[in-house]
């Protein structure tokens, strides 16, 4: 019996053999994965010149109490749509609980809560997402595109954006400086 494995609550790390250059050195926090497809948020790249205060102001939300928080480039799909990956000490409208440590929200409620100081204690804000149709990710996982790694709240929220790729490989016991593109032969 062939049982499909789903990857929600994990990281997908782009391997050096990744054919799609948009995902070079990507770290994708997988939020939803089932028989209908998959959705993840890239957490490895800050958007230049875009901060959370700017995003809040675009929705007429007072962001004066919010620190200098970057907005991440969440993926190539719907790059103007916002998402918040967050700790589970906040739950609101349309929140998807990804695992026991974090959730995903995409409503204005969470942005208002963050601006008012009553939001989650840990969060990342992103625009856009990475998406796969039914069975697409499963096919990609059989090639040289992705490495599956366990996700933790600490790796997600506490690891600096620029160091996530190598840090998560290291947490999985792999020195990313030794990774090369292509299959070898013996």
C-alpha positions as CSV (number, residue, x, y, z in Angstrom):
1,X,0.0,0.0,0.0
2,X,1.4,3.4,-1.0
3,X,0.7,6.0,1.7
4,X,1.4,9.6,0.8
5,X,3.4,11.6,3.3
6,X,2.4,15.2,4.0
7,X,5.0,17.9,5.1
8,X,3.0,20.5,7.0
9,X,5.0,21.7,10.0
10,X,8.4,21.0,8.3
11,X,11.0,23.1,6.5
12,X,11.8,22.6,2.8
13,X,15.3,23.7,2.1
14,X,16.3,24.2,-1.5
15,X,19.2,22.0,-2.6
16,X,22.0,23.3,-4.9
17,X,20.4,21.3,-7.7
18,X,17.2,23.4,-7.6
19,X,16.2,24.1,-11.2
20,X,13.9,27.1,-10.3
21,X,16.3,30.0,-9.5
22,X,13.5,31.8,-7.7
23,X,14.0,29.3,-4.9
24,X,17.9,29.4,-4.7
25,X,18.8,28.8,-1.0
26,X,15.2,29.0,0.0
27,X,13.8,28.0,3.4
28,X,10.1,27.3,3.1
29,X,8.0,26.9,6.3
30,X,5.4,24.4,5.2
31,X,2.0,25.4,6.5
32,X,-0.5,23.3,4.7
33,X,0.0,20.1,2.7
34,X,-2.7,17.6,1.9
35,X,-4.1,15.7,-1.2
36,X,-5.2,19.0,-2.7
37,X,-1.8,20.7,-2.7
38,X,0.6,22.6,-0.5
39,X,1.3,26.1,0.8
40,X,4.4,27.4,2.4
41,X,5.9,30.7,3.4
42,X,9.5,31.5,2.5
43,X,11.4,32.7,5.6
44,X,14.9,33.3,4.3
45,X,14.7,36.7,2.5
46,X,13.7,40.2,3.8
47,X,12.1,42.6,1.3
48,X,14.4,45.5,0.8
49,X,12.8,48.8,1.9
50,X,9.6,47.2,3.3
51,X,9.0,47.2,7.1
52,X,6.0,46.1,9.2
53,X,5.2,49.8,10.0
54,X,4.9,50.5,6.3
55,X,2.6,47.6,5.8
56,X,0.5,48.6,8.8
57,X,0.2,52.2,7.5
58,X,-1.0,50.9,4.1
59,X,-4.0,49.6,6.0
60,X,-4.5,52.7,8.1
61,X,-3.3,50.9,11.2
62,X,-1.1,52.9,13.6
63,X,2.2,51.1,13.7
64,X,4.0,53.6,15.9
65,X,4.4,51.0,18.8
66,X,5.9,48.4,16.5
67,X,9.6,47.9,16.4
68,X,11.7,47.9,13.2
69,X,10.4,44.5,11.9
70,X,11.2,43.4,8.4
71,X,8.7,42.0,6.0
72,X,9.8,38.8,4.3
73,X,9.4,37.8,0.6
74,X,7.0,34.8,1.3
75,X,7.0,33.5,-2.2
76,X,6.2,34.2,-5.8
77,X,2.4,33.5,-5.6
78,X,0.2,36.5,-4.8
79,X,3.2,38.7,-3.8
80,X,0.8,41.4,-2.4
81,X,-1.1,39.1,-0.1
82,X,0.1,39.1,3.5
83,X,0.7,36.3,5.9
84,X,1.8,36.1,9.5
85,X,3.6,33.0,10.9
86,X,3.2,33.2,14.7
87,X,3.3,31.5,18.1
88,X,0.1,30.0,19.4
89,X,-0.3,32.4,22.2
90,X,-2.6,34.3,19.8
91,X,-5.5,32.8,17.9
92,X,-7.9,34.7,15.7
93,X,-10.1,34.7,12.7
94,X,-9.1,32.1,10.1
95,X,-5.9,31.0,11.9
96,X,-4.5,27.7,10.7
97,X,-2.6,25.8,13.4
98,X,0.4,24.3,11.6
99,X,1.7,22.2,14.4
100,X,2.0,22.4,18.2
101,X,4.4,25.4,18.0
102,X,3.1,27.8,15.4
103,X,0.2,28.9,13.3
104,X,-0.5,30.9,10.1
105,X,-2.9,33.9,9.8
106,X,-3.8,36.1,6.9
107,X,-6.4,38.4,8.2
108,X,-6.1,42.1,9.3
109,X,-7.1,41.0,12.8
110,X,-3.6,39.8,13.6
111,X,-2.0,42.9,12.2
112,X,-4.2,45.1,14.3
113,X,-3.4,42.9,17.4
114,X,0.3,43.2,16.8
115,X,0.0,47.0,16.3
116,X,-1.9,47.3,19.6
117,X,0.5,45.1,21.6
118,X,-1.9,42.3,22.1
119,X,-0.7,40.0,19.3
120,X,1.5,36.9,19.4
121,X,4.7,37.0,21.3
122,X,6.7,35.7,18.3
123,X,5.8,36.3,14.6
124,X,7.2,36.7,11.1
125,X,5.3,38.8,8.5
126,X,5.6,37.9,4.8
127,X,4.1,38.9,1.5
128,X,3.3,36.1,-1.0
129,X,3.6,32.4,-0.6
130,X,4.9,29.3,-2.4
131,X,2.2,27.0,-3.6
132,X,2.0,23.6,-5.2
133,X,-1.0,21.8,-6.9
134,X,-2.2,18.4,-6.0
135,X,0.8,15.9,-6.2
136,X,3.2,18.5,-7.5
137,X,5.3,18.8,-4.3
138,X,5.4,15.0,-3.9
139,X,7.0,14.8,-7.4
140,X,9.5,17.5,-6.7
141,X,10.5,15.7,-3.5
142,X,11.7,12.7,-5.6
143,X,14.3,14.9,-7.4
144,X,17.2,17.1,-6.5
145,X,15.2,20.1,-5.5
146,X,14.3,19.9,-1.8
147,X,15.6,18.7,1.5
148,X,12.9,18.1,4.2
149,X,13.9,19.2,7.7
150,X,12.1,19.2,11.0
151,X,10.7,22.7,12.0
152,X,10.9,24.1,15.5
153,X,9.6,27.4,16.8
154,X,13.2,28.4,17.8
155,X,14.6,27.8,14.3
156,X,11.6,29.6,12.7
157,X,11.5,32.6,14.9
158,X,14.9,33.0,16.5
159,X,17.3,32.2,13.7
160,X,18.4,35.3,11.8
161,X,16.8,35.5,8.3
162,X,20.1,35.4,6.4
163,X,21.4,32.4,8.3
164,X,18.3,30.2,8.3
165,X,19.3,28.0,5.3
166,X,22.7,26.9,6.7
167,X,21.5,26.8,10.4
168,X,18.6,24.5,9.6
169,X,20.9,22.2,7.6
170,X,23.3,22.2,10.6
171,X,20.4,21.4,12.9
172,X,19.8,18.3,10.7
173,X,23.4,17.3,10.9
174,X,24.5,18.6,7.5
175,X,27.3,21.0,6.8
176,X,25.7,23.1,3.9
177,X,29.1,24.1,2.7
178,X,29.7,20.6,1.5
179,X,26.5,20.4,-0.6
180,X,27.0,20.4,-4.4
181,X,24.7,20.3,-7.4
182,X,24.1,17.1,-9.4
183,X,24.3,13.5,-8.6
184,X,27.6,11.7,-8.4
185,X,28.6,8.3,-9.7
186,X,31.0,5.7,-8.3
